[in-house]
Amino acid sequence: MKDLRKLRMPTVPTRVVMVLSVCSLLGSSCSAQASAIESIIAKPEMGFFVTSKGINEGSAKLGGLTGADAHCQSLAETAGTGDRRWRAYLSTSPRAGLPGVDARDRVGEGPWYNAKGVLIASDLEQLHSARNRIDRYTALSETGAPIAGRQHDILTGSNDDGRLAHVYGGPATCANWTSDQDGHAMMGHHDRFLGPGKRFAHWSRSWVASHPSRGCDAERVKRTGSAGLFYCFASDGDAASRIEPQPINEFPSFKRGLNIAHWLSHNFLPDAPYAADWFDQEDVAWIAAQGFDHLRLRVAGDRLINANGDIDEAGIKPIDDALGWARKHGLGVVLTMFSLPGYFNGVIGEPTPADRSSPFTDVDTLYDAEYVWWQVARRYADTDAELRFELLHRPQAPDAASMQRFNERMLAAIRASNPTRVVYVTSRGMDVDSLSEVMSSDSVASDWNVALAFEFKEPEAFTSQYEKTRPLVQFPGKVPDMSGSVPADDPIRRSFGAELNAATLESRLSHFAEQIKQVAWGREIYLAEYGVFQRADDPSAQNYITTLRSAFDRHGWSWAVYDYNSGCAVRDDNGQPTRILKALALQPAAIRAQ
């Protein structure tokens, strides 16, 4: 039988009962007083509100669940409903053997009404379905005031089901609501605002999980569109755990990376075979000491599955080794597929596959690529967030539709065993002009553990100066006319006469930033590869790298420079830093640790 006490009609004070009793004896002489009292009794007691103010100047550092709950209780008391047990609608992650808490398990069973007496949801099922009544008109503060649209991002740390959310490979809780530094918190839109639409605004976004915050400090929370507010629910004394989780471990930040090329892919036979001993743990230690935080490990995916369809242990062992070295020295790893079965040679000098074909045009090759990722993802399913995946380097898909199909199939294969691991996806050209096409996929757009990757080689007349017969191009400078040494079909011809300087680069990147913001706001943008070939003179190379590094930091993009040991290296043959490393101006790990 349903417990009628859960309807939570307000307790009627003794004085009100006496007035009603007297009025029943006197008849109409006090009917006005009785009507007023009856209207008070008919209004359900508040069981839901959005906090009218945040904590710690609006940051996501709330003092854990204990601090957030106390804030809810205090605001409720000022509104006259302090007799109820109030809890913040926040999820936390497990830590040190203690269980995490899902927001849905903290708020009782319902029903819940707002300060105006409007029903929000009758139970948990309705609350986490399309049938709840939370919107810009009903998600009010404890005093019944509306929440400003510019503050519509509400802290939750939860997914649409009210359970712990993950973004970019980690729990989206700002270290269980104890951090005001780097990190992310999942946020919902209390007003459900999705976009302006063509003819009218759309109000259909999630009240729980719309996008993550830019950071955990008050400034970045504010720039996301929030004042650090959160939802409070009356839990009515439910038995949900009150265990206070501890802050989660820190994982690599994946902001300053280094490409490891020509070791597990794009090798040059016979001098540099697959997994040659020129790269080992000493190299990883050196990389970490310079101030990099992750490796972008380009691997030959066509060498990872044997004829029986199993993981090729000899082929994958170097990846296992690299992960171990990186973990020991505090680095993350982006595992990037450079080649796939039947598509590209992973090792230069090996025979071209007799069955060479493209996963973008041949369904069997697509299935093989999907199988590689399915196996690799299973292999590393228990590895922590220090490992990320990148679907394919330079896909060269013929069109956006085939690229979308590829991304969706590879992502589904990974998600079967790695539901929250960060996966980098890219577009057919892996460039600034086509990257926005990625977000046309619903499965990509709805996955907040997906980030976007691209490479930047512009202007190639400067960055890719391989031919010694061509005039030397400088930065800043002007691209000379090289008609006598450049083939008629070479795209570089389009840059003849172009001015090369910081302003032209920034203009190009700012245009891209605005474009990508329209379709992928809040996403991590990863510049997976950029560099300058060694023929460029030292001042020009350093000016270029410094200009780009400054632009990337300004736009908030993570990056991986190209590369460790090649014509664009950060370390020379004698083991010393090159001009590229000096231009990056990284803070060595020893200094950062002080």
N, C-alpha and C positions, 0 to 999 in steps of 0.2 A: 504494500500500500504506500502511496506517495506520502512523504513526510511534508505536511503542510507548513511546517516551520520554515522550509526553504523559500517560501514566498516572501519572507522577510518584510512583512508590513511593519510599519513603525510601532514601537511600544507606546501605548497611550498613557501619558502621565496621570497620576492620581487626581491632580487638580482638574484636568480635562474631563475625567470620568464624573467627578462631582458636578461640574457645570452641566454636563449632559443630563445627569439625573435630575437636577433642579429644573432644567428646561422642560423635561418630560412632565413635571408636575404643574408648571406654570403655563404651559401651552405656548401660544404664539407670542407671548410677551418677550421671549428671548430667542425667537427663531433666527434672527440675524447672527447672533453669537453661535448658535448651534450649527448653522450652515457653514460658517467659517471653520469651525472645528472639524466638521465632517469632511470638508475639502482637504484639510491637513491630513486627516486619517486616510483618505482615499489615495493620497500620493505615495507611491512606493518609496522606500528608503534607498538613498544612493548607494550603489555598489560598484561604480566604475567612474573613473575620471582620468584626465590627462593632467599631470602635474603643472601647476601654473608657473613654476620656476624650476630651474635645474639645481645641481649641486656643484660646488667647486668651480664656480664661474661658468657653468655650462659645459664642462668637460664630461668625458665618459668615466672619470674616476669618481665613483659613487660611494666608495667605502664598502665595496662588495655588496652582497645581497642584504647584509645586516644594515648597512647605511641606507640603501635604497628603500628597504621596508620601513625604516624609522622615518624617512622623509615622507612616505605615503601616509603613515600613521599620524604624523604631526599635521600635515595639511588637512587630513580628514577631521582631526580634532577641531581645527579652527573653523571647519565648515559644519560642525555639530554632529558628525557621525563617527566620533572617536570610539564609540562603544563596540564597533566592529573590528575584526582583525584584518588589517590591510596588508597587502603584499604587492610588490612590484612585479610587473609582467616582464621578467628577464630570465634568460637561460644562462647556464654556466657549464663549463666543461669539467670532466673528471680530473682529479689531480692528487698525486701521492696516495693512491689507494682509496681516496674518498670519491663517492659517486658525484657525477654532475647532476644538475637539476634542469628539467625542461620547464619553460614558462607555463605551459598548459597544466602542469602538475602542481602549481603553486597557488592557483586562483580559485579553488573550490569547484563547485558543480553548477553554480548559477541558480536562478536567473540573476541578471545584472541590469540595473537601471542607472541612467545618468542623473545629474543633479536636477534636471527638469522632470524626472520621473518617466522618461522615455525608455522603453525596453531596448537594450542593446543586443542581448541574446538570452535564450532561455536555458541553454546548457552548453557544455563544451563542444559538442558536435556542431551545433549551430554557430557558435562563436568562430569556429575554424572552417566554416563553409561560406559559400557565396550568399547564404541567407542571413548573415549577421547584419546588423543595422548601423555599423560604425561608418560614419562619413563626416564631412566638414560641418554638418548641422548638429550632429549628435555627440561627437567626440569633444566634450566640453571639459573645462577645468573643474576643480572641486567647488568652485563658487558658481558654476553655471556659465562662465564666460567662454566665448569661442577662442580657439587657438589661432594665432596669426598664420596666414599662409606661408610666410617666409620662414616659419619655424615648424613646418609640417613634417620634418624628418624626426621620427620618434624612436628612441633607443629600445631595442628588443633583444638582440642577440639570437633571434629565432627565425626558423623558416615558416612557411605558410601553415604548417601543421602545429606550430607552437613548440617545436623541438629545437635543440641546439643547431644553429646555422654555422656553416663553414664558408669562408671566402679565402681565396688565394692560399689554400692548403692548411689553414688553421682555424680554430674557433673564432667566431666573429663577436667576441665579448670584451675586447680591450683588457685582456688578462683578467677575465672574470670580474670586470668592473673595478679594477684596482690601478689602472694605468692611465696616465694623461700624456703618454709619449707616442711613439710609433705604434701602429696597429690599426685594427678595423673593428667596427661594431656594425652589425646588421641593423638597419633602420626600416621602419614602415612609414607610410604616408597616412597620417590621421585623416586627411581630407580626400584620400584616394586619388589624388591628381596624377594623371598619366601623361597628358599632353594637350595642346590647344586644339588639335584636330583641324580639319579643313573648314568646317562650317560652325562647329561648336566644340567646347572643351570636353574632354573625356575624363571621367572620374571613376576609373575602374582598376586602379593599381592596388597592390596589397597594403593593408593596414599594418602588417607584421614585417614583411620582407620585400622592400622595394629596391634597396641597394645598400652597399656598405658605406660607412663614413670614410672621409679622406685620412683621418687619423684619430687619435684619442684625446688630444689636447683641445682646450676650449676654442682656440683659433680655427683649427681645421674642422672641428665639429660645426662651428658656426658657418664656415665657408661651404660646408656640405649642404646647409639649409636647415640648421637645427639650433635649438637653444639648450640642448642636453636634457630635454623633457622625456618622460617615460609614462607608461600606463600604470595605473593602480587599480587593483580589484579587491573587493571584500571577499575573503576566502572562507568566512564562517567557521573557522576552527578546524579546517581539514587537517589530515594527518601527513601532508607532504613533508618531506625531509627538510630540516632546518640546517643541515650540515653546511658549513661555510667553506666552499672550495677555495684552494689556494691559487695564487697567480700561476699561469701556465709557463712552461719553459720557453725560452727564447729560441727561435730558429733563425737561420741566416736570412738577411733582409732582401736578398736578390735585387740589389740596386746597382752594384758595380761589378760587372762580370768580365770574364776573359774567355775568348774562344780557344778551344783546344782542337786545332785542325791538323790533318795529316798524320794523326796517330791511329785512330780507329776508323778513319774514312779519308777519301781523297789522298791516299798515300801514293807515293811515287816509287814504283818498283824499278830496279831492284834495291835502290839505296834505302828506302824507308818502308819496309814491309808492315803489314798490319800488326799493331801492338808491339812495335819495336821498343827496345830498352832505352831509347833516348828520353823517354818520359817515364818518371816514377815518383815515388813519394817525396823525394828531395825537391822535385820541381813544384809539387803541390804546396810544400812547406814554404818555399820561396814566394810563390804566388800569394799565399795568405799573408805573409809578412809584409808585402808591399801595400796591402790595404784593399785588395779585391775581396768580395764576399761570396762569389760563386763562380763555378766553371760552366761554360756552355760546351758540353761534350758532344761533338758531332760523330755519329756512329754509322757504320755500314749495316743497315737493317737487313740486307740480303745475305749477311753472314751469320745471322742469329738463329735461324731455324734449319735443322738438318733434314735429310731426305725422308725421315720417318715422321716429320711434322713436330718434332720435339725441339726444345731449346738446345742449341748447339753449345755445349759447355765450354769448349775451347774458344768459341767466338764470343761468349758473354763474360768469361772470366775477367778480361781486362776492365769491363764495366764494373764488375763487383769490386775489383781492386781499387779502381778510381773512387768509388763511393766510400770505401773504407778509409782511403787516404784523406779524402775531403772531410769526412766526419771527424777524423782525428785532429784536423787543423781548423775546424770550425767553418768550413765552406759548404755552401749548397751546390747542387749539381742540376743543370738542365740537360736532360737526355734528349738529344735532337736527332731525329732520323735524317740522315744525309742521303740514303738510298734505300730502295725497297726491292723485293724479289722481282726481277724482270724489268725494273725501272732504274736506270743509271747503274754504272759500276761504282761500287763502294770503294774499290781500290784501283787507282789508275795503273794501267799496264796489264791487268787481267783481261782475258778475252771477253768480247762483247757477248752477252747472253744470246743463245740461239733463239730463245723465245722472247726477246725483248719486246715489251709493249708498255702501255701506259695505264695506270689505275684510273685515269680520267676518261679513257675511251674503251677500255676492255674490262668486262665485268669479272672475269676470272682473276685478272691481276688486281683488281680492287678487292676481291675476296682474300687474296693472298696477303695484301697489305693489312687488311683488317685482322687477319689471323696472327700476323707478326705482333701487332699491337696488343691483341688479346693475350698472347703468351707473355710478352714482356711485362705487361701490366700485372698479370698474375704473379710473375716472378717477384716483383717489387711491391706487392700489395701491403706488406707489413712494414715497409720502410717509412720512416717518419717524414715530416714535411720538408726535410732538407733536400728531397728529390722532387723535381718537376719534370713534366714531359712536354716536348714540342713535336707536333705531328709530322712535319716535313719541312726541310730546308729547301727554299726555291722550288716550289711545286711545278711551275710552268704549265698550269692547267690551261686548256684552250679557251675556257669561258667561265663565267661566274657560277653557272648552274652545276657544272661538273665539279668545281671546287667545293661548292656547298655540299654536294652529295658525299664527297670524300671526307670533309670535316665531320659531317654528321655520323658517318659510319665508323670512323676511327674513334670519335668521342664516345659513341655507344659501346664500342669494344672495351675501352678503358674504364668506363663507368661501371661496367659489370662487376669489377673487382676493386676499383678505386673511386668511390663515389665523391670524394672531396679533394682529391689531389689536384693541384693547379696544372692546367693544360694550356699551353700556348698554341693558338691557331693563327693561321695567316691567310692571305688572299692568293689568287692565282699568280700575281706578279710579285708578291711579298714586298710591295712598295707603297709609298704614301698615296698614290693615285687610286689604288684599288682596295686598300685595306678596309674601308667602310663597308664594302660588299659583304664582309663576313657576318655582319649583324643582321642580314636578311634572313638568316636561319633561326627559326623559333627555338630549336633545341640549344643552339649556342647562346642566343640572347637571354634565355631563361636560366642559364647555368652561371652562377656567380663565382665559380672556381675556374672559369675560362678567362684568359687574358689574351691580348692581341699582340702579335709579333710582326715586325717588319725589318728590312735592312735599308741602309742609306749609304749610297755610293756617290751621291751628287757633290760636285760636278765630276763626272768620270774623266773628263779631259785633264783634271788635276789628280784625282785619287788613284787612277789606274794608268800611270805613265810607265808602261812596260817597254815600249819601243824606244831604243836609244837614238834612232834616226829622226825622231820627231823633236820639234822645238820644246824646250823646257817650259812648263806652265807653272806660274807662281801664284801664291795666295797670301795677301790680296794681290790682284793683278787682273790681266785681261787675257782671254783665250786667243792666241794668235791664229792666223789662217794657216792651216796645215794641209791644204788641199793636195800638195805634192806627195804627202806621205800617208794619207788616210784614204782608205777605199771609199768608193762613191756611196756604198750602202751603209757605212758606219754611222750610227746615231750621233757620234761625237761631232760630226759636221754641223749639227744644229746649234752647237754652242760656240762656234767661231765668232769672235768679237764680243762675247759675253763678259760682263764685269764680274769678277769674283771677289767678294768681300763679306764681312760679317753681316752687313745689312741684307744682302741678297739671300744669304743662307737663312737668316732669321725670318725674312719675309716668306720664304718657301715653307719653313717649319711651322710658322704661325698660321698660315693658311690651312695646312694639314691639321693642326691642333683644333682649329675652329670646326673644320669639317668632321673630324672624328668625334668631337664633343657632341655633335647633334645626334649621333647614332649610338655612341658607346660611352655616354657620360658615366663616370665613376669606375670605369674599367682600368686595370693596369695596362699601360702601353709599354711594350718592351722592344727597344731597339736592339735586335738580336745580333747585328753585325755592322760595323763601320770601321774604317781605317784609312791609311795612306800608304801606298807602295813606296819602297825605299828610294826610288830615283828622285822623288821630290826633294828639293833642298831643305835643310834643317829648319830654318826660320819659317818657311811656308808650311811645312808639315806640322810644326808646333802651333803655329797660329790657327791652322784649321782645326786641330784636335781641341785646342783650348776653346775656340768659338763654339764648337759642337757641344762639348761638355757643359759649358755655361748654359746653352740653350736647353739641353736635356734637363738639367737641374731646374731651370726656370719653369719648364712645362710639367715637371714632376714625373718624367719618364725614367724607367729603369733601363739599363744598357749593358751590352757586352762588347768590348772592343775586339777587333781582329788584329793580331792574334798573339799566341805565345811564342811561336818559333817559326817564322817565315819571312817573306819580304816585307811584312808590316809588323814585325815582332816588337814586343815590349822588353825582351831579354836577348842580348846578343850572344854570339858563339862563345864568348869568354865568361858568360854568366852575369854580365853587368846590365843595368838598366839602359834602355835606349832612349832616344829623343821622344818617342811616343809615350813611354811611361812617365817621363819627366813632365810632359805637357798635360797629362791627366791630373797631376798635382794631387795624388791620393794621399790620405793620411795613413802612414804605416800602422799596422796592427798594434805594435808595442806602444805607440803614442796614444792611440785611441783607448787602450786599456788602462791608462794612467788616471 
